[in-house]
Structure formats: C-alpha cells, structure tokens
C-alpha cells in the first residue's frame, strides 16, 4: 500500500541529494582548499 509513497519519497530524497551535492561540494572545496 505504501509502495507509491515510498517511491515518491525515494525520488524526492534522491533529487534533494543531487541538489545538496551540487550546492555543497563546490562550496566545501572552495572553503577548505
């Protein structure tokens, strides 16, 4: 019953993770390099 909800959450977290990596990695590299 929760499969659709789990898929939506998975896609959401994957999307957020990609955004976080795009936003965080360059900033971290510039800040700590």
PDB file of N, CA, C and O in Angstrom:
ATOM      1  N   UNK A   1       0.821  -1.211   0.000  1.00  0.00           N
ATOM      2  CA  UNK A   1       0.000   0.000   0.000  1.00  0.00           C
ATOM      3  C   UNK A   1       0.858   1.265   0.000  1.00  0.00           C
ATOM      4  O   UNK A   1       0.462   2.302  -0.533  1.00  0.00           O
ATOM      5  N   UNK A   2       2.043   1.157   0.611  1.00  0.00           N
ATOM      6  CA  UNK A   2       2.915   2.324   0.748  1.00  0.00           C
ATOM      7  C   UNK A   2       3.942   2.414  -0.370  1.00  0.00           C
ATOM      8  O   UNK A   2       4.795   3.301  -0.363  1.00  0.00           O
ATOM      9  N   UNK A   3       3.865   1.496  -1.332  1.00  0.00           N
ATOM     10  CA  UNK A   3       4.893   1.460  -2.378  1.00  0.00           C
ATOM     11  C   UNK A   3       4.959   2.773  -3.148  1.00  0.00           C
ATOM     12  O   UNK A   3       6.046   3.292  -3.401  1.00  0.00           O
ATOM     13  N   UNK A   4       3.793   3.313  -3.524  1.00  0.00           N
ATOM     14  CA  UNK A   4       3.780   4.575  -4.261  1.00  0.00           C
ATOM     15  C   UNK A   4       4.378   5.698  -3.433  1.00  0.00           C
ATOM     16  O   UNK A   4       5.138   6.522  -3.941  1.00  0.00           O
ATOM     17  N   UNK A   5       4.027   5.723  -2.150  1.00  0.00           N
ATOM     18  CA  UNK A   5       4.545   6.766  -1.259  1.00  0.00           C
ATOM     19  C   UNK A   5       6.051   6.609  -1.095  1.00  0.00           C
ATOM     20  O   UNK A   5       6.788   7.595  -1.112  1.00  0.00           O
ATOM     21  N   UNK A   6       6.510   5.366  -0.935  1.00  0.00           N
ATOM     22  CA  UNK A   6       7.945   5.124  -0.770  1.00  0.00           C
ATOM     23  C   UNK A   6       8.707   5.558  -2.019  1.00  0.00           C
ATOM     24  O   UNK A   6       9.797   6.121  -1.926  1.00  0.00           O
ATOM     25  N   UNK A   7       8.125   5.291  -3.190  1.00  0.00           N
ATOM     26  CA  UNK A   7       8.789   5.672  -4.440  1.00  0.00           C
ATOM     27  C   UNK A   7       8.891   7.188  -4.528  1.00  0.00           C
ATOM     28  O   UNK A   7       9.918   7.724  -4.943  1.00  0.00           O
ATOM     29  N   UNK A   8       7.826   7.874  -4.139  1.00  0.00           N
ATOM     30  CA  UNK A   8       7.839   9.337  -4.178  1.00  0.00           C
ATOM     31  C   UNK A   8       8.896   9.871  -3.229  1.00  0.00           C
ATOM     32  O   UNK A   8       9.637  10.789  -3.579  1.00  0.00           O
ATOM     33  N   UNK A   9       8.973   9.303  -2.025  1.00  0.00           N
ATOM     34  CA  UNK A   9       9.969   9.752  -1.048  1.00  0.00           C
ATOM     35  C   UNK A   9      11.369   9.480  -1.574  1.00  0.00           C
ATOM     36  O   UNK A   9      12.262  10.316  -1.437  1.00  0.00           O
ATOM     37  N   UNK A  10      11.563   8.293  -2.183  1.00  0.00           N
ATOM     38  CA  UNK A  10      12.873   7.938  -2.712  1.00  0.00           C
ATOM     39  C   UNK A  10      13.304   8.923  -3.789  1.00  0.00           C
ATOM     40  O   UNK A  10      14.442   9.392  -3.793  1.00  0.00           O
ATOM     41  N   UNK A  11      12.384   9.236  -4.706  1.00  0.00           N
ATOM     42  CA  UNK A  11      12.709  10.179  -5.776  1.00  0.00           C
ATOM     43  C   UNK A  11      12.988  11.555  -5.197  1.00  0.00           C
ATOM     44  O   UNK A  11      13.882  12.261  -5.662  1.00  0.00           O
ATOM     45  N   UNK A  12      12.215  11.938  -4.172  1.00  0.00           N
ATOM     46  CA  UNK A  12      12.409  13.250  -3.556  1.00  0.00           C
ATOM     47  C   UNK A  12      13.767  13.325  -2.890  1.00  0.00           C
ATOM     48  O   UNK A  12      14.499  14.297  -3.078  1.00  0.00           O
ATOM     49  N   UNK A  13      14.114  12.306  -2.111  1.00  0.00           N
ATOM     50  CA  UNK A  13      15.393  12.329  -1.404  1.00  0.00           C
ATOM     51  C   UNK A  13      16.556  12.245  -2.379  1.00  0.00           C
ATOM     52  O   UNK A  13      17.598  12.862  -2.156  1.00  0.00           O
ATOM     53  N   UNK A  14      16.388  11.480  -3.469  1.00  0.00           N
ATOM     54  CA  UNK A  14      17.444  11.396  -4.485  1.00  0.00           C
ATOM     55  C   UNK A  14      17.645  12.751  -5.136  1.00  0.00           C
ATOM     56  O   UNK A  14      18.774  13.180  -5.372  1.00  0.00           O
ATOM     57  N   UNK A  15      16.532  13.423  -5.423  1.00  0.00           N
ATOM     58  CA  UNK A  15      16.581  14.757  -6.044  1.00  0.00           C
ATOM     59  C   UNK A  15      17.248  15.747  -5.104  1.00  0.00           C
ATOM     60  O   UNK A  15      18.103  16.528  -5.522  1.00  0.00           O
ATOM     61  N   UNK A  16      16.858  15.717  -3.832  1.00  0.00           N
ATOM     62  CA  UNK A  16      17.448  16.632  -2.855  1.00  0.00           C
ATOM     63  C   UNK A  16      18.929  16.329  -2.667  1.00  0.00           C
ATOM     64  O   UNK A  16      19.739  17.242  -2.509  1.00  0.00           O
ATOM     65  N   UNK A  17      19.282  15.039  -2.686  1.00  0.00           N
ATOM     66  CA  UNK A  17      20.681  14.650  -2.507  1.00  0.00           C
ATOM     67  C   UNK A  17      21.527  15.190  -3.658  1.00  0.00           C
ATOM     68  O   UNK A  17      22.647  15.653  -3.445  1.00  0.00           O
ATOM     69  N   UNK A  18      20.996  15.131  -4.866  1.00  0.00           N
ATOM     70  CA  UNK A  18      21.726  15.662  -6.025  1.00  0.00           C
ATOM     71  C   UNK A  18      21.911  17.165  -5.884  1.00  0.00           C
ATOM     72  O   UNK A  18      22.986  17.694  -6.170  1.00  0.00           O
ATOM     73  N   UNK A  19      20.863  17.851  -5.443  1.00  0.00           N
ATOM     74  CA  UNK A  19      20.952  19.307  -5.271  1.00  0.00           C
ATOM     75  C   UNK A  19      21.959  19.630  -4.174  1.00  0.00           C
ATOM     76  O   UNK A  19      22.778  20.538  -4.321  1.00  0.00           O
ATOM     77  N   UNK A  20      21.896  18.889  -3.083  1.00  0.00           N
ATOM     78  CA  UNK A  20      22.809  19.145  -1.965  1.00  0.00           C
ATOM     79  C   UNK A  20      24.255  18.939  -2.403  1.00  0.00           C
ATOM     80  O   UNK A  20      25.137  19.705  -2.015  1.00  0.00           O
ATOM     81  N   UNK A  21      24.500  17.910  -3.206  1.00  0.00           N
ATOM     82  CA  UNK A  21      25.860  17.646  -3.675  1.00  0.00           C
ATOM     83  C   UNK A  21      26.319  18.763  -4.605  1.00  0.00           C
ATOM     84  O   UNK A  21      27.462  19.213  -4.526  1.00  0.00           O
ATOM     85  N   UNK A  22      25.422  19.210  -5.488  1.00  0.00           N
ATOM     86  CA  UNK A  22      25.785  20.287  -6.414  1.00  0.00           C
ATOM     87  C   UNK A  22      26.089  21.570  -5.652  1.00  0.00           C
ATOM     88  O   UNK A  22      27.025  22.297  -5.987  1.00  0.00           O
ATOM     89  N   UNK A  23      25.289  21.841  -4.625  1.00  0.00           N
ATOM     90  CA  UNK A  23      25.442  23.090  -3.887  1.00  0.00           C
ATOM     91  C   UNK A  23      26.582  23.015  -2.873  1.00  0.00           C
ATOM     92  O   UNK A  23      27.288  24.000  -2.655  1.00  0.00           O
ATOM     93  N   UNK A  24      26.764  21.839  -2.249  1.00  0.00           N
ATOM     94  CA  UNK A  24      27.691  21.738  -1.129  1.00  0.00           C
ATOM     95  C   UNK A  24      29.128  21.480  -1.582  1.00  0.00           C
ATOM     96  O   UNK A  24      30.062  22.078  -1.047  1.00  0.00           O
ATOM     97  N   UNK A  25      29.311  20.599  -2.559  1.00  0.00           N
ATOM     98  CA  UNK A  25      30.659  20.188  -2.927  1.00  0.00           C
ATOM     99  C   UNK A  25      31.533  21.353  -3.382  1.00  0.00           C
ATOM    100  O   UNK A  25      32.646  21.496  -2.875  1.00  0.00           O
ATOM    101  N   UNK A  26      31.083  22.189  -4.311  1.00  0.00           N
ATOM    102  CA  UNK A  26      31.923  23.319  -4.730  1.00  0.00           C
ATOM    103  C   UNK A  26      32.193  24.274  -3.576  1.00  0.00           C
ATOM    104  O   UNK A  26      33.295  24.810  -3.461  1.00  0.00           O
ATOM    105  N   UNK A  27      31.209  24.489  -2.731  1.00  0.00           N
ATOM    106  CA  UNK A  27      31.381  25.402  -1.602  1.00  0.00           C
ATOM    107  C   UNK A  27      32.406  24.829  -0.630  1.00  0.00           C
ATOM    108  O   UNK A  27      33.284  25.545  -0.149  1.00  0.00           O
ATOM    109  N   UNK A  28      32.290  23.538  -0.345  1.00  0.00           N
ATOM    110  CA  UNK A  28      33.236  22.907   0.581  1.00  0.00           C
ATOM    111  C   UNK A  28      34.641  22.949   0.001  1.00  0.00           C
ATOM    112  O   UNK A  28      35.608  23.229   0.710  1.00  0.00           O
ATOM    113  N   UNK A  29      34.745  22.667  -1.299  1.00  0.00           N
ATOM    114  CA  UNK A  29      36.056  22.660  -1.934  1.00  0.00           C
ATOM    115  C   UNK A  29      36.680  24.050  -1.889  1.00  0.00           C
ATOM    116  O   UNK A  29      37.879  24.181  -1.640  1.00  0.00           O
ATOM    117  N   UNK A  30      35.892  25.074  -2.123  1.00  0.00           N
ATOM    118  CA  UNK A  30      36.413  26.434  -2.117  1.00  0.00           C
ATOM    119  C   UNK A  30      36.746  26.872  -0.696  1.00  0.00           C
ATOM    120  O   UNK A  30      37.716  27.597  -0.473  1.00  0.00           O
ATOM    121  N   UNK A  31      35.931  26.425   0.268  1.00  0.00           N
ATOM    122  CA  UNK A  31      36.110  26.885   1.641  1.00  0.00           C
ATOM    123  C   UNK A  31      37.325  26.241   2.294  1.00  0.00           C
ATOM    124  O   UNK A  31      38.072  26.897   3.020  1.00  0.00           O
ATOM    125  N   UNK A  32      37.516  24.948   2.031  1.00  0.00           N
ATOM    126  CA  UNK A  32      38.544  24.211   2.761  1.00  0.00           C
ATOM    127  C   UNK A  32      39.827  24.027   1.967  1.00  0.00           C
ATOM    128  O   UNK A  32      40.830  23.561   2.506  1.00  0.00           O
ATOM    129  N   UNK A  33      39.800  24.386   0.701  1.00  0.00           N
ATOM    130  CA  UNK A  33      41.006  24.191  -0.105  1.00  0.00           C
ATOM    131  C   UNK A  33      42.041  25.275   0.215  1.00  0.00           C
ATOM    132  O   UNK A  33      43.127  25.282  -0.363  1.00  0.00           O
TER     133      UNK A  33
END
